[in-house]
Amino acid sequence: MDTSLPDPEHLERLLSAASTLPALAPHAARLERLRQDYARGLERRDAPLTVALVGATGAGKSTLLNALAGQALAREGEDRPTSTAATVFAPESLALEDLAGVGARVVRYTPGPRGLWSGQVFIDTPDLNSVATVHREVARAALERADVALVVMHRGSVAEATQAEFLAEFARRRALVFLVNFADELSAESREALKSQARRLAVERYGMEAESVPVFAISGRAAQRGEDPSGEFGALLFHLQSLATRAVAERVRRTNAEGALAELTARVEGALKETEDTLAKASAALREGLGRTATGLKEDFGARLLLAQGHLATEVRGQAAGRFWGPAAWGMRLSSVGVGGLGAATLVARRNLPVGLAVAATSTVLDAVRERTRARAAETAVVEPFEDDFAVEAAARAALTQARALAHAGGLPPETLGLPDVETLLAELKSARASAWRYTVTTAVAEAVAGWWRTARWLVLPLINLPLLALLAHVGYRVVRAYIEGPLLGVDYFLNAGALLALLAGAGALLSSASLAGTTRAVRRAGLERFTTLLEALGVRLGEAVQDSLRPGREAARALLQRR
């Protein structure tokens, strides 16, 4: 085994994995033939040279074969095409396992003393320009298992399109020898003109170098009679005999294998590039679409947070109150309705204590119910209206349109490229919006209140609690003095002190709430920033899904290209 070329079994595994790329699907049969051809080129090191004779109707393939073998192996005739199926002519003792797949008729022969180039394996193929297209398929199967192609031509078939198209498939992975037959019927000038035409075809169509194109003008019929009217049959024999030596035959097979590998890797490389380009375009289109969509979604989310302003303010006051102590903290836990109700209850209680207590209890209950209703309404306004949210659905559809169109244009299901459908993207956006809302009413509120508290504990807390402490100190002083000196204080004094305490607490709560106005705006900003971050993360995740799509096939293709 040639260690400078990849192992056929390893190549087969890589190719099998790489073939999952959709761009390689149309070439699957061709790639498999190339792989098998590559493996045969490396595994048949010691086998005799296998020569396939190909050409158009009436080119004289069978006549030439008989001339080379020195005996009548192939049937010649005037009724063309003579060969309707491939025929393998092989020495009697030679095993033909590697040619079993041709499905051809096998004729054994004994190399004779008159054989000018006997001892080789010859494959006589059907005519390439036959109206029966199956003939070309038979010739193709035969040439797949040959080492050398003898292209036999007459004056009218040198540039024939069918023949040229057929040979183009094998130009890089077969040793080609061009023969202009019936040289005894041509002048020297005509022979040279036809040889030049064949050489030019090989250079322009097959990419061969002009000085390395073997072209001979011969006469198979004359060679059977031992004649050489063009003087080139001997040169042809010398060229063929050099090919048949073990060293040269091994080099021919290695060159054929390299040609098969080069064509195989070229197709894989092209498919990989096409796949990478498609993924890059789809990823860019998806990123652009999501960017456009994110702008509208952020505006929508900001508007929804503004609708939830009341609930967010209440949450902020509640967490801020947890950091205070004293009556003002109790008032901060209530909304303006609750604070107002307690203030009214205090005033009423001065004249009628039971009625004042009833008013206080009623306002507290109403405040709790109102807050629960507001919390539910806020969550509904921000999170829930997706089923009827046609604007968001349209945005999701617009975000995917261009990327999915690129996939369809390449004949690929969008899911193959990792692109989500509209319903999946809508679910992702719903999750992002709900997550941003949960963050807003929990973490964002806590962080904003913590930032507010760093200043408020030195300014707001003393401002609202010092009057309360002063009032309590005054009441305590009057109670002690009345106890010592008499007379004892009346109920009206305590009711007035309680009412003043409630009013001071309410004023402190209102002052504290006013200081939190900027904090609520900070909470909305933090929620919007969180939503923006989640949208960006969603875009990155979807982009990575596109870039990770078809990864096993792409990695196998890259590994295959590195092994060439």
N, C-alpha and C positions, 0 to 999 in steps of 0.2 A: 504494500500500500504506500502511495506517495504521501509522506508526512507533511509536505508543504501545502497540500490541499485538504479541505475538511473531510472528516470521516463521513461516508455516505449515510450511515445510520443516524449520526448526530444531525446531519443536514436534513434528513427526513423528519426528525422530531421538530426541529426548528421551523421547517416549512409547514408542517402540519399545524403548528401553533400560529404561525404568521398568516396562514390561509383563512383565519377567522376574520381578517380585515375585509370589510365589504368590497373595497377596491380591488381585491385579488379574486373575488368570486367569479367574475367572467373569465378569468384566465386559469381556473383550477385545472382543467384537463391539460392545457398546455404546460403548466408548471409541473404536473405529475410526469408528463413525458420527458421533460427536461431533467427532472430528478432521476428518473430511471436511466436516461441516457448517460448522465453523469456517473451513476453507479456502475453501469456496464463498462464505461471507458476506463475505470480504475480497476475493475475486477477481472477483466479479460486480458491480463498482461501476456500470458503465454499462448493464447489461442492464435491460430493462423489468421492472416489478414482476410477480412470479409469485404468483398467488392460488390457493389450494386451497380448494375448497368441501367441507366435511366435515359429517357429521350422520347421524342415525338414519334408518331406513326411513320414507319418507313425509314427510320434513321439507321437501321442495320445493326441493332444491338445483338440479336442472336447470331448473326454472321460474324461479328467481331468476337463474340464470346467463343465460338467454335474455333476461330483463328488463334485466339490466345491459349485455349486448352489443347490445341493440336488434334482435336477429334470432334465428331458431330454430336455435341451434347444437346444443344438447343435446336428446335425445329425451325427451319427457315421456310419462307413461302412468299408467294405474291399476294395472297389474300390477307390483307392487313385489317385490323391489328392481329398479328400472329399470337402474341401473348395476352391472354385474358386474365391470368392470375400469376402471382409470383412463383417462380420455380427456383429452388435452392439446389445448386450443383456443388457437392462436397465430396472430398476423398472418402473412400470406403471406411477407413478406420477412425474417422474424426467424429467426436461427440458433438451433437448439435442442440444441447439443452437450452442454450441461450437464444436459439432461433426458433424455439417451439412456439413462441407467441405470434409468429408471423402467420401461421395457418397456411403455409405454402406447401406445394408439392415438392418432395425431396427426391432428387435423383443422385445416386451414388456413382462415382466414376473412379477409374484407376488411372492415375497420371501416367501418360504414355511417353515414349522416348521422343515423339515429335512435338510434345507440348512445349511451346515457347515460354509459357508462364503458368504451367500447371501446378497442382498442389494447393491452390487457394480455394476459398469458398466463394462461389459466384452466385449472385441473385439476379435473375433475369426478371425485370419488372414489366408490368403493362405499360402501354403508351400513355404519356402524360396529357396529350391533347385529344384523347378519345372522348366521344360524346357521352360515354358512360362515366359519370363522375366517380363511381366506385373504383374505377381503375386507378385513379390518383390516390384514393385512400389505401389501396393495396400497395401501391408504390411507396407511399409515405410510411406504412408499417414496416416495409422491407428496409427502407433506408434508415429507419430508426435503429436497426440492429446491424447496420454495416459500418465499416471503418472508412471506406473510400467510396466516392461516387464517381463513376465514369459517365460523364455527360456526353452521350453520343448524339451528334447533330448532322443534319444535311443542310444544304444551302438555304432552304426555305424555313428552317426551324431555329436558326442561331438566335434570333431576337424574338422568338415567339413568346407572347405575353403569358400564356398558361405555364409554359416551362419556366420562364423567369420568375413568376410568382411562386411556383412550387419550390424552386431551388433557394429562394430567399429565406425560407424557413430553416434551411440547413447550412447556409453559407458560413456561419460562425462556428459551427460544430461538426463539420465534416471536411475531410480533405477532398477537394474537387479537382478533377482532371477533365479538361474539355477536349473533345475529339470531333474534328470536322471530317466526317466519313465521305466516301466516294471521291477521294482525291484524284483517282484516275480519270474522272469525268471533268475535272476542273483544270484551268490553266494555272500557272504559277502565280499570276497576278490575282486571280480569283481566290486561290487558296490563302494568300497573304491578307487579302481584303477581309475574308471571312474570319480569319484568325484575329485580325485587329478588332473586328466587330465583337467577337466573343470576349476578347481581353477587355475592351472598353465596357462591356456589359458587366463583367466581373468586378471591375473597379467601381463603376458608378452605382450598380444595384447591390452588390454584395460587400463593398468596402474592402476588397482585396487590394494588395499592392501590385501595381502593373508588372514589375519585374519578377514577381513570385507566382504569377498566374501560369500554370502549365497548360499550353494549348498545342495540339498536334493535328496536322492534316494527314490522314491516313486512308487506306482503302482496305476494309476488312475482306472483301472478296479477293483482292489481289494477294493479301497476306496468306489466305488459305492455299493459294497456288505457289507460295514461296516468293512472291514478287513484292517490290516496294517502290511503286512509281513516284512517290513524293520524296522518298529518302528519309521519312520521319518515323516510320514504324519501328526501326531499330532504336531510335531515341525514346520512343514511347516505352518499348520493352525495358530499356535501361532504367527509365524513371520508375516503372512499376516494380521491377526487381529490387530497386533500392528501397521502395516502400515496404516490400515484403520481408526485408531483413528484420531480425528480432528487435534490434536496437531502434531502427527507424519505425517499425510497426508500433513499438511501445511508445515512442515519442508522438506518433500520429494519434494514438488513443488518448494520450495525456493532453495533447492539444485539443482534441475533440471534447474531452471532459472539461477543459478550461473554457472552451467556447460555450458549452452547455451551461456551466456555472455562471459565466459572464452574462448570458442572456437571462438566466433565472434571477440572478441578483439585480440585474437592470430592471426587470419587471417588479421585483419586490421593492426596490428602491423607489421606483416611480409610484407604486401604490402607497408606500409609507409617506412619501412627500405629499401625495394627494390627500391622504388621511390627515396628516399634520396640518396642512393648509386648511382643510375643511374644519378641523377642530379649532384652529386659531380664529378663523372667520366666525364660526358659530359662537365661540367664547366672546369675541369682541362685540358681536351683534347682541348677545345676551347682556353683556355688561352695559352697553349703550342703552339698550331698552330698559334695563332695570334702573339706570341712572335717570332717564326721563321719567319713569314711573315714580321713583323715590321722591322727586320734587313735589308732585301732586299729593302723594301720600303723606308727606311731612306737613304740608299745609292743612290737609284734612285732619291729621292727628292734633295739630296745634289748635285748630278750631274746636275740636271735641274736648280738649283739655280746658279750654276757656268755658265751655258749657258746664264743666265739672268744677268750676272755680269755687262755688259755695261749699261743696263737700271737702275740697282740698283745704280751704281755709279752716273749716271745722276740725279736720284732722291735725292741722298745724297747731291750732289753739289747744287741742286736747293733749298733744305731746308736749307743748310748751308749758301747759298747766302742771304736767307731771314733774317739772323741774322747779316749780314754785312751791312755797308753803304759805299757808294763811288763807283767809276768806277770798282774796282776789283770785287765787288758784281755782277755788270752787266755781267762781263766776266765769272763769275762762273756759271751763268745761261746757258751759251753756252757750247757745246761740244768742243773738240779740233778742229774740223772742223770749227765751228763757230768762235772760237777765232783766228784761223789761218786766216780765211777769213777777219776778221776785221783788223788784223795786215796788211795783204796785201793791204786792202783798204786804210789804213792809208798811207802806203808808196806810193801807186799810186796817192793818193789825193795830194801829194806834187807837182806833176807835172801836174795832171789833176783832178780837184776837181769833176766834174760830173762823170768821170769814176770811181773814188774812191768811191763815194756815191753809184753808181750802183753795184760795187763789194761788198760793205758792205750789201746792201739790198739783193743781191742774196745769199750771204753766210748765212745771217740770215734766209731767207726763207728755204734754203736747210737744215739748221740745225734743224728747226722746223719740217720739213717733215721727216727728218731722225730720229728725236727723237720719233715722233708718230709711225713710222714704227718699231722702235726698241721696243717700249713699247708693241705694239701688238704682235710682234714676241716673246718677253719675256713671255708674258702671255700664248701664244700658246704653247711655249716649256715647261712651268711648269704645266699648268692646263689641257689643252684640250685633248691631245691625249690618251683618255681612250678607245674609241671605238676600236682602233687598237692596244691597249696596251696589247698584249697577255701575257706578263710577269706578269703584275699586276693581270690579270684575273686568271692566273695559281696560283699566290700566294694566291689569295682569295680562290680559290678552295682547295688548300692545307691546308689553315687555318681551313677549315670546314670539311675536309674529315673524320678525326678520330672521331670528336664529332658526326657528322651525322651518321657515321657507328655504333657508340655505340647505338644511338637511334634506328636505323633499327634492330640491333641485339636484342634489347629488344622488338621488334614488335611495336614500336611507331613511328608515324610520327615525324620527327625532329622539325616541327613547334610546336608540343605539348610541347616540352621541351624548347621552346623559342629560338631555333636555327634558324638563318636567312638562306635564300638560297644564292647562289653565286651572283645573280643579286642584291639582297639587300645589301650584304656586299660590292660589287663593288660601289654601289651608296654611301654608307657610306664613303668609302675610297676616292671617288671623292670629296665628300663634305669636308672631312678633308684636302685634298690637296689644294682645292680652298680656304678654310678658312685660311690655313697656308700661302698661297701666298698673300692673302689680308692683313693679319697681317704683313707680311714681308715688303710690299711696303708702308704701312701706319705707323702702330705703331712702328714696329722695326726700320724703318728709322728715325722716329721722336725721339725715345729714344736714338738711337746711335748718332745722330747729337747733341742732348742735352748733352750727355756725352762728345762729342768732344769739344763742345762750352765752357764747363767749363774751359778748358785749353787754347783753341785757342783765346779767347777774351783777354787774357793777353799776349800771345806770337805772334800768327800769325797776329792778327788784327793790332797791332802797326807796325809790320815788313812790312806789305804791304801798309799801309796807310801813314806812316810818309814820305816816298819819294814823294808820291803824294801831301801831304800837303806842303812839302818843295818846290816842283815845282810850285804849285799854289801860294805860298807865293812869290817866285821869280818873277813869271809873274806879280803878282799884284804890286810888288815893281817897276819893270821896266815900267809898264804902268803909274803908278803915277809919277815916275821920268821923263818919257818922256813927260807927260802932263805938268809938271811944268817947266822943263828945256828945253824940246824940243830936237831934233825933235821927232815927233810922230813915233811910231813903224810901220814898214811895215807889209804887209800881210804875207810875208814869215816867219817873226818871229812867228806870231800866228799859222801858219801851222806847223812850226817846234815844237812849244810848244805843239800843239795838238797831233802831231805824237808821241812826247816823252811821253805825258800823256797816250796815248793809249798803247804804249809799256810797260810803267810801270804798267798800269792796267792789261794788259795781263800777264806780269810776275807775278804780285800779284795773279791773278786768277790761273795761273799754280801752284804757290807755295801753295796756299790754297787747290787746288785739290790734290796735292801730299800729303798734310797733312791728307787728308781724306781717303787715301788708306786703312789704318787699320780699319777705320769706316765702309767701305763697307764690309770687311770681318766679322766685328762684326754683321752687318745686316744679312749676310748669316747664321752665327751661331745662331742668335736669331730666324730666320725663321725655321731652322732645329730643334731647340729645341721646337719651337711651334708645329711643325708637330709631333715630338715625343710625346709631351704632349697630342695632339689630338688623336694619336693612342692609347696611354695608356688609355685615357678617353673612347675611343670607346671600348677597351677591357673590362674595368670595366662595362660599360653600358650593353654590350652583356652578360657579366657574371652575372650581376644582373637580366637581363631578364631570363636567365636560372634558377637562384635561385628563382625567383618570379613565375616561371611557376607552374601550378597546385596548387597554393597557397590556394585557398578556400578548395579544397579537403584535402590538407595536414593539414591545420589548423583544419578542422572538425575531421580528424583522430586523431590528438593530443588531441583535446578536448574529444573525445570519450574514448581514452585511460586513460585520467585523471579521467573519471567518473566511471571507473570500480571498 
